[in-house]
Amino acid sequence: MRYRLIDWAEPYIGETAASIIFPIQPVMGAVAGIICTLVAVWWARRIGLVWWKCLLAAGSAALVAQGVARVFWVITVFDKFLENPWILIDPYTGGQTSFGALTGAGIGAALALYAMRAPMLQYADVLAPSGLVGIAIARVGCLLRGCDYGTPSDLPWAVQYPELSSTYRKHLSLHLIDHDATLSAPVHPFPIYLALWCMTCFVLVYLKPNLFGSKPGQRAVGVGLLYLVGRFIWEFWRQPGNAPMVWGPLNAGHAFAGVSFVVLLGLFALVTRYSERLDRPRGRRPAAEQPQ
């Protein structure tokens, strides 16, 4: 069938021999963290920042992002956590939330840069675009696991999931497929839409580094705003029920994206006006990090 693009993917984490050997979401999260760290280091060396400080900041961001994303997910299923606290660290059970990962990445990077007395905004202008690459890779893990799928579709690039997947069970409960069906209904590859948007934003910012201005921090905040615009739009192609509905066709993803966008707009105005004062590190700045 033309829709069977990923019927070879892992059906449902914790229910197959493949998932016991290869817990797809934590592994893809780790791969995403490593690759976006390498991209950040490459970019830092290219513009003359201290590469090892960028390495430590990106590594800290990746590690904290994994933990906070997990905690955010546990909050959404707190009743299950009370029954079995082990799910907080069990890699074969449950998942993570993208907004938790983004929050954790920001906290991890900020703490590392503060501890190293590095100019945060200059490094943020490298770390934020590199993070888009990590998000794109992590979204491939979402596609393979089938935990965050799109609305039903008859487009040629729609995908289907096998019987043991959560997608299949959801479609069965909604009567979108018959009980004797071997695959879920074809759906939009929602994670791939987000991954492509992230890579588009990365390429755009790489080719136009001063797209949002030349002051320290403007690129970092601008990247966040650009990502949130796409995230809000693509949420309309996300399967209802994957995120709690808030109002009409808007779900929790829309709410988080909207609130975060407003916060970042305020931060962009703050950075634009006070960037030099905000980017002043504690103590004497190393010569290698003097503005060029």
URURRA-V835077 format. One line per field, one symbol per residue. burial: 1 if it has 16 or more other ideal C-beta (glycine too) atoms within 10 Angstrom, else 0. A space follows every 50 residues. Layout:
burial->???
//
This chain:
burial->00101110111110000010001111011101101110111011000011 10111111111111111111111101000010000010000001111111 11111111110110010111111111111111111111111111111111 01100001111100111101110000100000111111111111101110 11001000001100111111111111110111011011100110000001 111111100110010011001000100110100010001000
//
